[in-house]
Amino acid sequence: MNPELRELYQDLILDHGRHPRNFGGLDGYTHKLEGFNPLCGDRLTVYLKVVDGKIEAIGFEGQGCAISVASASLMTERLKGKTVDEALALFEPVHQLLMTGDLDEEESESLGKLTMLSGVSEFPTRVKCATLAWHTMKGALSGKSDGITTE
C-alpha cells in the first residue's frame, strides 16, 4: 500500500473508531444479533429496522478495537436505506476486500468508501475484527438468533 493511501486508511479508521456513526441501541428494531470475536474480545450487537424489505434504520453497540468499531460504523452508514438483498449482496465483496485487499475495478467502485478498509488485509490478525460486524449483520438478516462468533 502506498504511503498516502496508508495514511488515509489510518485517518478513516481512527475517525470512525473514535466517533462511530449510528452507535447505540435502536428502538423498534426488527432484527438483532450479537457478535463476538474471542480472539481479541470484540463484542458488538447489530440492530436493524427492516420495513417492506428495506433497512430503514441500523445501529450497533458494544466494545471493540478501533478496526472493529470503524468497520461497524462504515457498515451502518452504507446499509441504511438499502434493501435486505442489497445488504446481503455487499457481504461477499466486503469480505473478499478485508481478506485479500483485492477487488476488480467494478467491485471497488461499488464499495465506495468501504474500500478504505482494504488495508486490514495487511494485518491478518485484524481481519476478524473488521469482519465481525458484517458477519453479525448477515446473521441477523438471515434470522439467526443464537449469536455469531468469528471462531
N, CA, C and O atoms as a GROMACS GRO file, in nm:
protein
  604
    1MET      N    1   0.086  -0.117   0.000
    1MET     CA    2   0.000   0.000   0.000
    1MET      C    3   0.090   0.123   0.000
    1MET      O    4   0.187   0.131   0.076
    2ASN      N    5   0.057   0.219  -0.086
    2ASN     CA    6   0.140   0.339  -0.091
    2ASN      C    7   0.121   0.421   0.036
    2ASN      O    8   0.016   0.412   0.100
    3PRO      N    9   0.221   0.503   0.073
    3PRO     CA   10   0.216   0.577   0.199
    3PRO      C   11   0.096   0.672   0.211
    3PRO      O   12   0.039   0.685   0.320
    4GLU      N   13   0.056   0.737   0.102
    4GLU     CA   14  -0.058   0.828   0.108
    4GLU      C   15  -0.188   0.754   0.136
    4GLU      O   16  -0.270   0.800   0.215
    5LEU      N   17  -0.205   0.638   0.071
    5LEU     CA   18  -0.324   0.557   0.094
    5LEU      C   19  -0.325   0.502   0.236
    5LEU      O   20  -0.429   0.498   0.301
    6ARG      N   21  -0.208   0.459   0.283
    6ARG     CA   22  -0.198   0.408   0.421
    6ARG      C   23  -0.241   0.515   0.521
    6ARG      O   24  -0.312   0.486   0.617
    7GLU      N   25  -0.197   0.639   0.500
    7GLU     CA   26  -0.233   0.747   0.590
    7GLU      C   27  -0.383   0.775   0.586
    7GLU      O   28  -0.446   0.796   0.690
    8LEU      N   29  -0.441   0.775   0.465
    8LEU     CA   30  -0.585   0.796   0.452
    8LEU      C   31  -0.662   0.683   0.521
    8LEU      O   32  -0.761   0.708   0.589
    9TYR      N   33  -0.615   0.559   0.502
    9TYR     CA   34  -0.676   0.443   0.568
    9TYR      C   35  -0.672   0.462   0.720
    9TYR      O   36  -0.773   0.442   0.788
   10GLN      N   37  -0.556   0.500   0.772
   10GLN     CA   38  -0.542   0.516   0.917
   10GLN      C   39  -0.632   0.628   0.968
   10GLN      O   40  -0.694   0.614   1.073
   11ASP      N   41  -0.639   0.739   0.894
   11ASP     CA   42  -0.725   0.850   0.935
   11ASP      C   43  -0.872   0.809   0.939
   11ASP      O   44  -0.944   0.844   1.032
   12LEU      N   45  -0.917   0.734   0.838
   12LEU     CA   46  -1.056   0.689   0.832
   12LEU      C   47  -1.087   0.595   0.948
   12LEU      O   48  -1.190   0.610   1.014
   13ILE      N   49  -0.999   0.499   0.973
   13ILE     CA   50  -1.019   0.405   1.083
   13ILE      C   51  -1.024   0.480   1.216
   13ILE      O   52  -1.112   0.455   1.298
   14LEU      N   53  -0.931   0.571   1.236
   14LEU     CA   54  -0.928   0.647   1.362
   14LEU      C   55  -1.054   0.732   1.379
   14LEU      O   56  -1.111   0.737   1.488
   15ASP      N   57  -1.098   0.798   1.272
   15ASP     CA   58  -1.217   0.882   1.281
   15ASP      C   59  -1.340   0.799   1.316
   15ASP      O   60  -1.414   0.834   1.408
   16HIS      N   61  -1.362   0.691   1.244
   16HIS     CA   62  -1.479   0.607   1.271
   16HIS      C   63  -1.465   0.529   1.402
   16HIS      O   64  -1.565   0.499   1.467
   17GLY      N   65  -1.342   0.498   1.441
   17GLY     CA   66  -1.320   0.430   1.568
   17GLY      C   67  -1.347   0.520   1.688
   17GLY      O   68  -1.401   0.475   1.789
   18ARG      N   69  -1.310   0.648   1.675
   18ARG     CA   70  -1.330   0.743   1.785
   18ARG      C   71  -1.470   0.805   1.785
   18ARG      O   72  -1.524   0.839   1.890
   19HIS      N   73  -1.527   0.819   1.667
   19HIS     CA   74  -1.658   0.883   1.652
   19HIS      C   75  -1.749   0.796   1.565
   19HIS      O   76  -1.785   0.834   1.454
   20PRO      N   77  -1.785   0.678   1.617
   20PRO     CA   78  -1.864   0.586   1.534
   20PRO      C   79  -2.002   0.644   1.500
   20PRO      O   80  -2.068   0.705   1.584
   21ARG      N   81  -2.041   0.621   1.376
   21ARG     CA   82  -2.173   0.664   1.330
   21ARG      C   83  -2.273   0.554   1.365
   21ARG      O   84  -2.240   0.436   1.364
   22ASN      N   85  -2.394   0.594   1.396
   22ASN     CA   86  -2.505   0.501   1.426
   22ASN      C   87  -2.475   0.412   1.545
   22ASN      O   88  -2.520   0.297   1.550
   23PHE      N   89  -2.399   0.463   1.642
   23PHE     CA   90  -2.366   0.386   1.761
   23PHE      C   91  -2.480   0.399   1.861
   23PHE      O   92  -2.528   0.509   1.889
   24GLY      N   93  -2.522   0.286   1.913
   24GLY     CA   94  -2.627   0.282   2.014
   24GLY      C   95  -2.737   0.185   1.976
   24GLY      O   96  -2.747   0.141   1.861
   25GLY      N   97  -2.817   0.152   2.074
   25GLY     CA   98  -2.930   0.063   2.050
   25GLY      C   99  -3.031   0.130   1.958
   25GLY      O  100  -3.016   0.247   1.924
   26LEU      N  101  -3.131   0.056   1.918
   26LEU     CA  102  -3.227   0.106   1.820
   26LEU      C  103  -3.367   0.066   1.865
   26LEU      O  104  -3.397  -0.053   1.878
   27ASP      N  105  -3.452   0.164   1.888
   27ASP     CA  106  -3.591   0.136   1.923
   27ASP      C  107  -3.664   0.081   1.800
   27ASP      O  108  -3.639   0.125   1.688
   28GLY      N  109  -3.752  -0.013   1.822
   28GLY     CA  110  -3.834  -0.066   1.714
   28GLY      C  111  -3.760  -0.154   1.616
   28GLY      O  112  -3.805  -0.173   1.502
   29TYR      N  113  -3.646  -0.209   1.657
   29TYR     CA  114  -3.571  -0.296   1.565
   29TYR      C  115  -3.651  -0.421   1.531
   29TYR      O  116  -3.733  -0.467   1.611
   30THR      N  117  -3.627  -0.474   1.414
   30THR     CA  118  -3.691  -0.599   1.372
   30THR      C  119  -3.591  -0.715   1.372
   30THR      O  120  -3.631  -0.832   1.373
   31HIS      N  121  -3.462  -0.682   1.371
   31HIS     CA  122  -3.357  -0.782   1.370
   31HIS      C  123  -3.248  -0.737   1.467
   31HIS      O  124  -3.212  -0.619   1.471
   32LYS      N  125  -3.196  -0.832   1.543
   32LYS     CA  126  -3.091  -0.801   1.640
   32LYS      C  127  -3.006  -0.926   1.657
   32LYS      O  128  -3.058  -1.037   1.666
   33LEU      N  129  -2.875  -0.907   1.662
   33LEU     CA  130  -2.786  -1.020   1.685
   33LEU      C  131  -2.657  -0.972   1.747
   33LEU      O  132  -2.606  -0.864   1.714
   34GLU      N  133  -2.604  -1.053   1.836
   34GLU     CA  134  -2.475  -1.022   1.898
   34GLU      C  135  -2.365  -1.100   1.828
   34GLU      O  136  -2.383  -1.217   1.792
   35GLY      N  137  -2.253  -1.034   1.808
   35GLY     CA  138  -2.136  -1.098   1.751
   35GLY      C  139  -2.019  -1.087   1.847
   35GLY      O  140  -2.006  -0.988   1.919
   36PHE      N  141  -1.935  -1.189   1.848
   36PHE     CA  142  -1.823  -1.194   1.943
   36PHE      C  143  -1.699  -1.246   1.874
   36PHE      O  144  -1.703  -1.345   1.801
   37ASN      N  145  -1.587  -1.179   1.898
   37ASN     CA  146  -1.457  -1.223   1.849
   37ASN      C  147  -1.375  -1.264   1.970
   37ASN      O  148  -1.315  -1.179   2.036
   38PRO      N  149  -1.370  -1.395   2.000
   38PRO     CA  150  -1.300  -1.439   2.120
   38PRO      C  151  -1.149  -1.417   2.115
   38PRO      O  152  -1.083  -1.416   2.219
   39LEU      N  153  -1.094  -1.398   1.996
   39LEU     CA  154  -0.951  -1.377   1.983
   39LEU      C  155  -0.907  -1.248   2.053
   39LEU      O  156  -0.804  -1.246   2.120
   40CYS      N  157  -0.986  -1.141   2.037
   40CYS     CA  158  -0.946  -1.014   2.098
   40CYS      C  159  -1.051  -0.955   2.191
   40CYS      O  160  -1.027  -0.851   2.253
   41GLY      N  161  -1.166  -1.020   2.202
   41GLY     CA  162  -1.268  -0.975   2.295
   41GLY      C  163  -1.369  -0.876   2.240
   41GLY      O  164  -1.454  -0.827   2.314
   42ASP      N  165  -1.363  -0.845   2.110
   42ASP     CA  166  -1.462  -0.755   2.050
   42ASP      C  167  -1.600  -0.817   2.064
   42ASP      O  168  -1.620  -0.936   2.039
   43ARG      N  169  -1.696  -0.734   2.104
   43ARG     CA  170  -1.835  -0.780   2.119
   43ARG      C  171  -1.926  -0.669   2.070
   43ARG      O  172  -1.926  -0.559   2.125
   44LEU      N  173  -2.005  -0.697   1.966
   44LEU     CA  174  -2.095  -0.598   1.908
   44LEU      C  175  -2.235  -0.656   1.895
   44LEU      O  176  -2.252  -0.776   1.869
   45THR      N  177  -2.334  -0.572   1.912
   45THR     CA  178  -2.471  -0.609   1.882
   45THR      C  179  -2.518  -0.519   1.768
   45THR      O  180  -2.505  -0.397   1.776
   46VAL      N  181  -2.571  -0.580   1.664
   46VAL     CA  182  -2.620  -0.506   1.547
   46VAL      C  183  -2.773  -0.508   1.553
   46VAL      O  184  -2.834  -0.613   1.573
   47TYR      N  185  -2.832  -0.390   1.535
   47TYR     CA  186  -2.977  -0.373   1.532
   47TYR      C  187  -3.018  -0.323   1.395
   47TYR      O  188  -2.955  -0.233   1.339
   48LEU      N  189  -3.123  -0.381   1.341
   48LEU     CA  190  -3.176  -0.335   1.211
   48LEU      C  191  -3.327  -0.321   1.221
   48LEU      O  192  -3.394  -0.404   1.282
   49LYS      N  193  -3.377  -0.217   1.162
   49LYS     CA  194  -3.522  -0.200   1.147
   49LYS      C  195  -3.550  -0.212   0.998
   49LYS      O  196  -3.519  -0.124   0.919
   50VAL      N  197  -3.612  -0.325   0.962
   50VAL     CA  198  -3.643  -0.355   0.823
   50VAL      C  199  -3.793  -0.341   0.802
   50VAL      O  200  -3.873  -0.404   0.872
   51VAL      N  201  -3.831  -0.258   0.706
   51VAL     CA  202  -3.972  -0.238   0.671
   51VAL      C  203  -3.986  -0.257   0.521
   51VAL      O  204  -3.920  -0.191   0.442
   52ASP      N  205  -4.076  -0.349   0.484
   52ASP     CA  206  -4.100  -0.379   0.343
   52ASP      C  207  -3.971  -0.411   0.268
   52ASP      O  208  -3.951  -0.367   0.155
   53GLY      N  209  -3.883  -0.488   0.332
   53GLY     CA  210  -3.760  -0.533   0.267
   53GLY      C  211  -3.649  -0.430   0.260
   53GLY      O  212  -3.547  -0.454   0.196
   54LYS      N  213  -3.669  -0.315   0.326
   54LYS     CA  214  -3.570  -0.208   0.322
   54LYS      C  215  -3.520  -0.177   0.463
   54LYS      O  216  -3.598  -0.176   0.558
   55ILE      N  217  -3.391  -0.152   0.475
   55ILE     CA  218  -3.331  -0.118   0.605
   55ILE      C  219  -3.357   0.030   0.631
   55ILE      O  220  -3.288   0.117   0.578
   56GLU      N  221  -3.457   0.056   0.715
   56GLU     CA  222  -3.493   0.194   0.748
   56GLU      C  223  -3.396   0.254   0.849
   56GLU      O  224  -3.366   0.373   0.845
   57ALA      N  225  -3.346   0.169   0.940
   57ALA     CA  226  -3.253   0.216   1.042
   57ALA      C  227  -3.160   0.101   1.079
   57ALA      O  228  -3.198  -0.016   1.071
   58ILE      N  229  -3.038   0.138   1.119
   58ILE     CA  230  -2.940   0.039   1.160
   58ILE      C  231  -2.849   0.103   1.264
   58ILE      O  232  -2.812   0.220   1.253
   59GLY      N  233  -2.814   0.027   1.364
   59GLY     CA  234  -2.725   0.076   1.467
   59GLY      C  235  -2.648  -0.040   1.526
   59GLY      O  236  -2.675  -0.157   1.498
   60PHE      N  237  -2.551  -0.005   1.609
   60PHE     CA  238  -2.474  -0.108   1.678
   60PHE      C  239  -2.427  -0.053   1.811
   60PHE      O  240  -2.418   0.068   1.830
   61GLU      N  241  -2.398  -0.143   1.901
   61GLU     CA  242  -2.339  -0.106   2.029
   61GLU      C  243  -2.247  -0.218   2.073
   61GLU      O  244  -2.254  -0.330   2.022
   62GLY      N  245  -2.162  -0.187   2.166
   62GLY     CA  246  -2.068  -0.286   2.217
   62GLY      C  247  -1.931  -0.226   2.232
   62GLY      O  248  -1.912  -0.104   2.231
   63GLN      N  249  -1.835  -0.315   2.246
   63GLN     CA  250  -1.697  -0.275   2.266
   63GLN      C  251  -1.608  -0.350   2.169
   63GLN      O  252  -1.633  -0.466   2.138
   64GLY      N  253  -1.506  -0.283   2.123
   64GLY     CA  254  -1.412  -0.346   2.034
   64GLY      C  255  -1.296  -0.254   2.004
   64GLY      O  256  -1.294  -0.138   2.044
   65CYS      N  257  -1.201  -0.308   1.933
   65CYS     CA  258  -1.086  -0.229   1.892
   65CYS      C  259  -1.130  -0.126   1.787
   65CYS      O  260  -1.243  -0.130   1.739
   66ALA      N  261  -1.040  -0.035   1.754
   66ALA     CA  262  -1.073   0.071   1.658
   66ALA      C  263  -1.116   0.015   1.523
   66ALA      O  264  -1.206   0.070   1.459
   67ILE      N  265  -1.054  -0.094   1.479
   67ILE     CA  266  -1.088  -0.152   1.349
   67ILE      C  267  -1.228  -0.212   1.351
   67ILE      O  268  -1.305  -0.196   1.257
   68SER      N  269  -1.261  -0.281   1.459
   68SER     CA  270  -1.393  -0.341   1.471
   68SER      C  271  -1.502  -0.234   1.474
   68SER      O  272  -1.603  -0.246   1.405
   69VAL      N  273  -1.481  -0.132   1.554
   69VAL     CA  274  -1.580  -0.024   1.565
   69VAL      C  275  -1.589   0.054   1.434
   69VAL      O  276  -1.699   0.087   1.389
   70ALA      N  277  -1.476   0.084   1.372
   70ALA     CA  278  -1.476   0.158   1.245
   70ALA      C  279  -1.547   0.080   1.136
   70ALA      O  280  -1.624   0.137   1.058
   71SER      N  281  -1.523  -0.050   1.128
   71SER     CA  282  -1.588  -0.132   1.027
   71SER      C  283  -1.740  -0.133   1.049
   71SER      O  284  -1.816  -0.123   0.953
   72ALA      N  285  -1.783  -0.144   1.174
   72ALA     CA  286  -1.926  -0.142   1.205
   72ALA      C  287  -1.987  -0.007   1.170
   72ALA      O  288  -2.097   0.000   1.116
   73SER      N  289  -1.915   0.099   1.201
   73SER     CA  290  -1.963   0.234   1.171
   73SER      C  291  -1.980   0.254   1.020
   73SER      O  292  -2.082   0.304   0.974
   74LEU      N  293  -1.877   0.216   0.945
   74LEU     CA  294  -1.884   0.228   0.799
   74LEU      C  295  -1.995   0.142   0.741
   74LEU      O  296  -2.064   0.182   0.647
   75MET      N  297  -2.013   0.022   0.798
   75MET     CA  298  -2.118  -0.068   0.752
   75MET      C  299  -2.255  -0.004   0.771
   75MET      O  300  -2.338  -0.007   0.680
   76THR      N  301  -2.280   0.054   0.889
   76THR     CA  302  -2.412   0.112   0.914
   76THR      C  303  -2.439   0.230   0.822
   76THR      O  304  -2.552   0.248   0.776
   77GLU      N  305  -2.336   0.309   0.796
   77GLU     CA  306  -2.355   0.421   0.702
   77GLU      C  307  -2.395   0.370   0.564
   77GLU      O  308  -2.483   0.425   0.498
   78ARG      N  309  -2.328   0.264   0.522
   78ARG     CA  310  -2.350   0.212   0.387
   78ARG      C  311  -2.485   0.141   0.372
   78ARG      O  312  -2.547   0.149   0.266
   79LEU      N  313  -2.531   0.074   0.476
   79LEU     CA  314  -2.650  -0.010   0.463
   79LEU      C  315  -2.782   0.063   0.489
   79LEU      O  316  -2.887   0.016   0.446
   80LYS      N  317  -2.778   0.175   0.556
   80LYS     CA  318  -2.902   0.248   0.584
   80LYS      C  319  -2.967   0.288   0.452
   80LYS      O  320  -2.906   0.352   0.367
   81GLY      N  321  -3.094   0.247   0.436
   81GLY     CA  322  -3.168   0.278   0.314
   81GLY      C  323  -3.158   0.171   0.205
   81GLY      O  324  -3.230   0.178   0.105
   82LYS      N  325  -3.071   0.072   0.224
   82LYS     CA  326  -3.057  -0.035   0.126
   82LYS      C  327  -3.164  -0.141   0.150
   82LYS      O  328  -3.221  -0.150   0.258
   83THR      N  329  -3.189  -0.221   0.048
   83THR     CA  330  -3.278  -0.336   0.067
   83THR      C  331  -3.199  -0.446   0.137
   83THR      O  332  -3.076  -0.443   0.140
   84VAL      N  333  -3.271  -0.541   0.192
   84VAL     CA  334  -3.206  -0.656   0.255
   84VAL      C  335  -3.119  -0.729   0.152
   84VAL      O  336  -3.007  -0.768   0.183
   85ASP      N  337  -3.171  -0.746   0.033
   85ASP     CA  338  -3.093  -0.815  -0.072
   85ASP      C  339  -2.965  -0.738  -0.106
   85ASP      O  340  -2.860  -0.800  -0.125
   86GLU      N  341  -2.973  -0.606  -0.113
   86GLU     CA  342  -2.854  -0.526  -0.140
   86GLU      C  343  -2.753  -0.538  -0.027
   86GLU      O  344  -2.633  -0.547  -0.053
   87ALA      N  345  -2.799  -0.539   0.096
   87ALA     CA  346  -2.710  -0.552   0.212
   87ALA      C  347  -2.640  -0.687   0.210
   87ALA      O  348  -2.519  -0.696   0.230
   88LEU      N  349  -2.716  -0.792   0.186
   88LEU     CA  350  -2.657  -0.927   0.183
   88LEU      C  351  -2.561  -0.942   0.066
   88LEU      O  352  -2.461  -1.012   0.076
   89ALA      N  353  -2.592  -0.876  -0.046
   89ALA     CA  354  -2.504  -0.884  -0.164
   89ALA      C  355  -2.371  -0.813  -0.140
   89ALA      O  356  -2.272  -0.846  -0.205
   90LEU      N  357  -2.367  -0.718  -0.049
   90LEU     CA  358  -2.241  -0.648  -0.017
   90LEU      C  359  -2.147  -0.734   0.067
   90LEU      O  360  -2.027  -0.710   0.069
   91PHE      N  361  -2.203  -0.833   0.135
   91PHE     CA  362  -2.121  -0.912   0.226
   91PHE      C  363  -2.000  -0.975   0.157
   91PHE      O  364  -1.887  -0.961   0.205
   92GLU      N  365  -2.020  -1.044   0.047
   92GLU     CA  366  -1.909  -1.115  -0.018
   92GLU      C  367  -1.799  -1.023  -0.069
   92GLU      O  368  -1.682  -1.049  -0.041
   93PRO      N  369  -1.830  -0.915  -0.143
   93PRO     CA  370  -1.721  -0.829  -0.186
   93PRO      C  371  -1.648  -0.762  -0.068
   93PRO      O  372  -1.526  -0.745  -0.074
   94VAL      N  373  -1.720  -0.725   0.036
   94VAL     CA  374  -1.654  -0.666   0.153
   94VAL      C  375  -1.566  -0.770   0.220
   94VAL      O  376  -1.452  -0.741   0.258
   95HIS      N  377  -1.616  -0.891   0.234
   95HIS     CA  378  -1.538  -0.998   0.296
   95HIS      C  379  -1.411  -1.024   0.215
   95HIS      O  380  -1.302  -1.039   0.272
   96GLN      N  381  -1.424  -1.030   0.083
   96GLN     CA  382  -1.307  -1.050  -0.004
   96GLN      C  383  -1.208  -0.935   0.013
   96GLN      O  384  -1.087  -0.958   0.022
   97LEU      N  385  -1.258  -0.814   0.016
   97LEU     CA  386  -1.173  -0.696   0.034
   97LEU      C  387  -1.094  -0.706   0.164
   97LEU      O  388  -0.973  -0.681   0.166
   98LEU      N  389  -1.161  -0.742   0.272
   98LEU     CA  390  -1.095  -0.749   0.402
   98LEU      C  391  -0.995  -0.863   0.409
   98LEU      O  392  -0.892  -0.853   0.476
   99MET      N  393  -1.026  -0.972   0.341
   99MET     CA  394  -0.936  -1.089   0.343
   99MET      C  395  -0.814  -1.070   0.254
   99MET      O  396  -0.703  -1.106   0.292
  100THR      N  397  -0.835  -1.012   0.136
  100THR     CA  398  -0.727  -1.008   0.037
  100THR      C  399  -0.682  -0.867  -0.001
  100THR      O  400  -0.570  -0.849  -0.049
  101GLY      N  401  -0.766  -0.769   0.021
  101GLY     CA  402  -0.736  -0.634  -0.022
  101GLY      C  403  -0.756  -0.613  -0.171
  101GLY      O  404  -0.734  -0.504  -0.223
  102ASP      N  405  -0.799  -0.718  -0.241
  102ASP     CA  406  -0.813  -0.713  -0.386
  102ASP      C  407  -0.959  -0.714  -0.430
  102ASP      O  408  -1.040  -0.792  -0.381
  103LEU      N  409  -0.989  -0.625  -0.523
  103LEU     CA  410  -1.119  -0.623  -0.589
  103LEU      C  411  -1.096  -0.575  -0.731
  103LEU      O  412  -1.002  -0.501  -0.759
  104ASP      N  413  -1.184  -0.618  -0.821
  104ASP     CA  414  -1.172  -0.562  -0.956
  104ASP      C  415  -1.229  -0.420  -0.954
  104ASP      O  416  -1.288  -0.378  -0.855
  105GLU      N  417  -1.210  -0.348  -1.064
  105GLU     CA  418  -1.247  -0.206  -1.068
  105GLU      C  419  -1.396  -0.184  -1.043
  105GLU      O  420  -1.434  -0.090  -0.973
  106GLU      N  421  -1.480  -0.270  -1.099
  106GLU     CA  422  -1.624  -0.255  -1.082
  106GLU      C  423  -1.664  -0.275  -0.936
  106GLU      O  424  -1.743  -0.197  -0.881
  107GLU      N  425  -1.610  -0.379  -0.873
  107GLU     CA  426  -1.640  -0.404  -0.731
  107GLU      C  427  -1.590  -0.289  -0.645
  107GLU      O  428  -1.658  -0.245  -0.552
  108SER      N  429  -1.472  -0.241  -0.675
  108SER     CA  430  -1.413  -0.131  -0.599
  108SER      C  431  -1.502  -0.007  -0.606
  108SER      O  432  -1.525   0.058  -0.505
  109GLU      N  433  -1.550   0.025  -0.725
  109GLU     CA  434  -1.640   0.140  -0.741
  109GLU      C  435  -1.770   0.120  -0.664
  109GLU      O  436  -1.823   0.215  -0.607
  110SER      N  437  -1.821  -0.002  -0.664
  110SER     CA  438  -1.948  -0.028  -0.597
  110SER      C  439  -1.936  -0.017  -0.445
  110SER      O  440  -2.036   0.010  -0.377
  111LEU      N  441  -1.818  -0.037  -0.391
  111LEU     CA  442  -1.800  -0.030  -0.245
  111LEU      C  443  -1.772   0.111  -0.195
  111LEU      O  444  -1.790   0.139  -0.077
  112GLY      N  445  -1.729   0.198  -0.282
  112GLY     CA  446  -1.706   0.337  -0.241
  112GLY      C  447  -1.610   0.348  -0.124
  112GLY      O  448  -1.499   0.294  -0.128
  113LYS      N  449  -1.653   0.420  -0.020
  113LYS     CA  450  -1.570   0.447   0.097
  113LYS      C  451  -1.525   0.320   0.169
  113LYS      O  452  -1.423   0.320   0.238
  114LEU      N  453  -1.601   0.212   0.154
  114LEU     CA  454  -1.563   0.086   0.219
  114LEU      C  455  -1.429   0.034   0.172
  114LEU      O  456  -1.364  -0.043   0.243
  115THR      N  457  -1.385   0.074   0.053
  115THR     CA  458  -1.256   0.026   0.002
  115THR      C  459  -1.141   0.072   0.090
  115THR      O  460  -1.032   0.015   0.084
  116MET      N  461  -1.164   0.174   0.171
  116MET     CA  462  -1.060   0.219   0.262
  116MET      C  463  -1.026   0.113   0.366
  116MET      O  464  -0.923   0.122   0.432
  117LEU      N  465  -1.111   0.015   0.382
  117LEU     CA  466  -1.084  -0.096   0.475
  117LEU      C  467  -0.987  -0.198   0.416
  117LEU      O  468  -0.948  -0.293   0.484
  118SER      N  469  -0.947  -0.180   0.291
  118SER     CA  470  -0.859  -0.278   0.225
  118SER      C  471  -0.728  -0.297   0.300
  118SER      O  472  -0.668  -0.404   0.293
  119GLY      N  473  -0.683  -0.196   0.370
  119GLY     CA  474  -0.557  -0.206   0.444
  119GLY      C  475  -0.559  -0.311   0.554
  119GLY      O  476  -0.454  -0.356   0.598
  120VAL      N  477  -0.678  -0.350   0.598
  120VAL     CA  478  -0.690  -0.453   0.702
  120VAL      C  479  -0.626  -0.584   0.656
  120VAL      O  480  -0.571  -0.658   0.737
  121SER      N  481  -0.632  -0.611   0.526
  121SER     CA  482  -0.578  -0.738   0.475
  121SER      C  483  -0.428  -0.751   0.501
  121SER      O  484  -0.375  -0.862   0.500
  122GLU      N  485  -0.360  -0.640   0.525
  122GLU     CA  486  -0.217  -0.646   0.555
  122GLU      C  487  -0.189  -0.689   0.698
  122GLU      O  488  -0.074  -0.714   0.736
  123PHE      N  489  -0.294  -0.698   0.778
  123PHE     CA  490  -0.281  -0.736   0.918
  123PHE      C  491  -0.374  -0.854   0.947
  123PHE      O  492  -0.484  -0.835   0.998
  124PRO      N  493  -0.330  -0.976   0.914
  124PRO     CA  494  -0.419  -1.094   0.924
  124PRO      C  495  -0.487  -1.112   1.060
  124PRO      O  496  -0.600  -1.162   1.066
  125THR      N  497  -0.422  -1.072   1.167
  125THR     CA  498  -0.486  -1.088   1.298
  125THR      C  499  -0.602  -0.991   1.318
  125THR      O  500  -0.681  -1.007   1.411
  126ARG      N  501  -0.612  -0.889   1.233
  126ARG     CA  502  -0.718  -0.790   1.244
  126ARG      C  503  -0.837  -0.815   1.151
  126ARG      O  504  -0.939  -0.747   1.160
  127VAL      N  505  -0.823  -0.911   1.061
  127VAL     CA  506  -0.931  -0.939   0.966
  127VAL      C  507  -1.060  -0.977   1.040
  127VAL      O  508  -1.168  -0.932   1.003
  128LYS      N  509  -1.049  -1.059   1.143
  128LYS     CA  510  -1.169  -1.100   1.217
  128LYS      C  511  -1.233  -0.982   1.289
  128LYS      O  512  -1.354  -0.978   1.307
  129CYS      N  513  -1.150  -0.886   1.330
  129CYS     CA  514  -1.204  -0.764   1.393
  129CYS      C  515  -1.290  -0.688   1.292
  129CYS      O  516  -1.400  -0.644   1.325
  130ALA      N  517  -1.239  -0.675   1.171
  130ALA     CA  518  -1.309  -0.597   1.069
  130ALA      C  519  -1.431  -0.669   1.013
  130ALA      O  520  -1.526  -0.603   0.970
  131THR      N  521  -1.431  -0.801   1.014
  131THR     CA  522  -1.545  -0.875   0.958
  131THR      C  523  -1.655  -0.902   1.059
  131THR      O  524  -1.764  -0.943   1.021
  132LEU      N  525  -1.629  -0.880   1.186
  132LEU     CA  526  -1.726  -0.913   1.291
  132LEU      C  527  -1.863  -0.849   1.266
  132LEU      O  528  -1.965  -0.919   1.268
  133ALA      N  529  -1.867  -0.720   1.243
  133ALA     CA  530  -1.997  -0.653   1.223
  133ALA      C  531  -2.068  -0.706   1.099
  133ALA      O  532  -2.190  -0.722   1.099
  134TRP      N  533  -1.992  -0.734   0.995
  134TRP     CA  534  -2.051  -0.783   0.869
  134TRP      C  535  -2.110  -0.922   0.888
  134TRP      O  536  -2.220  -0.949   0.839
  135HIS      N  537  -2.039  -1.011   0.957
  135HIS     CA  538  -2.094  -1.145   0.986
  135HIS      C  539  -2.218  -1.134   1.074
  135HIS      O  540  -2.316  -1.207   1.055
  136THR      N  541  -2.215  -1.041   1.169
  136THR     CA  542  -2.328  -1.024   1.259
  136THR      C  543  -2.450  -0.971   1.184
  136THR      O  544  -2.561  -1.018   1.205
  137MET      N  545  -2.428  -0.873   1.097
  137MET     CA  546  -2.538  -0.820   1.014
  137MET      C  547  -2.598  -0.931   0.928
  137MET      O  548  -2.720  -0.946   0.921
  138LYS      N  549  -2.512  -1.008   0.863
  138LYS     CA  550  -2.560  -1.115   0.776
  138LYS      C  551  -2.641  -1.217   0.856
  138LYS      O  552  -2.746  -1.262   0.812
  139GLY      N  553  -2.591  -1.253   0.973
  139GLY     CA  554  -2.663  -1.347   1.058
  139GLY      C  555  -2.798  -1.293   1.103
  139GLY      O  556  -2.898  -1.366   1.103
  140ALA      N  557  -2.801  -1.166   1.140
  140ALA     CA  558  -2.927  -1.105   1.184
  140ALA      C  559  -3.030  -1.106   1.071
  140ALA      O  560  -3.146  -1.142   1.093
  141LEU      N  561  -2.988  -1.065   0.952
  141LEU     CA  562  -3.082  -1.061   0.839
  141LEU      C  563  -3.121  -1.201   0.790
  141LEU      O  564  -3.224  -1.218   0.725
  142SER      N  565  -3.039  -1.299   0.823
  142SER     CA  566  -3.070  -1.438   0.784
  142SER      C  567  -3.151  -1.511   0.890
  142SER      O  568  -3.184  -1.628   0.874
  143GLY      N  569  -3.184  -1.441   0.999
  143GLY     CA  570  -3.271  -1.499   1.101
  143GLY      C  571  -3.203  -1.573   1.212
  143GLY      O  572  -3.270  -1.638   1.292
  144LYS      N  573  -3.069  -1.565   1.221
  144LYS     CA  574  -3.000  -1.630   1.332
  144LYS      C  575  -3.039  -1.560   1.462
  144LYS      O  576  -3.064  -1.439   1.463
  145SER      N  577  -3.044  -1.637   1.570
  145SER     CA  578  -3.079  -1.576   1.698
  145SER      C  579  -2.982  -1.612   1.809
  145SER      O  580  -2.990  -1.556   1.918
  146ASP      N  581  -2.890  -1.704   1.782
  146ASP     CA  582  -2.802  -1.751   1.888
  146ASP      C  583  -2.663  -1.688   1.886
  146ASP      O  584  -2.571  -1.738   1.951
  147GLY      N  585  -2.646  -1.580   1.814
  147GLY     CA  586  -2.518  -1.509   1.813
  147GLY      C  587  -2.422  -1.562   1.707
  147GLY      O  588  -2.439  -1.670   1.652
  148ILE      N  589  -2.322  -1.480   1.683
  148ILE     CA  590  -2.219  -1.509   1.584
  148ILE      C  591  -2.085  -1.502   1.653
  148ILE      O  592  -2.064  -1.418   1.740
  149THR      N  593  -1.996  -1.591   1.615
  149THR     CA  594  -1.859  -1.582   1.664
  149THR      C  595  -1.766  -1.591   1.545
  149THR      O  596  -1.799  -1.654   1.444
  150THR      N  597  -1.651  -1.529   1.555
  150THR     CA  598  -1.554  -1.532   1.445
  150THR      C  599  -1.469  -1.657   1.449
  150THR      O  600  -1.384  -1.676   1.362
  151GLU      N  601  -1.488  -1.742   1.546
  151GLU     CA  602  -1.410  -1.868   1.553
  151GLU      C  603  -1.485  -1.981   1.489
  151GLU      O  604  -1.436  -2.093   1.485
   0.00000   0.00000   0.00000
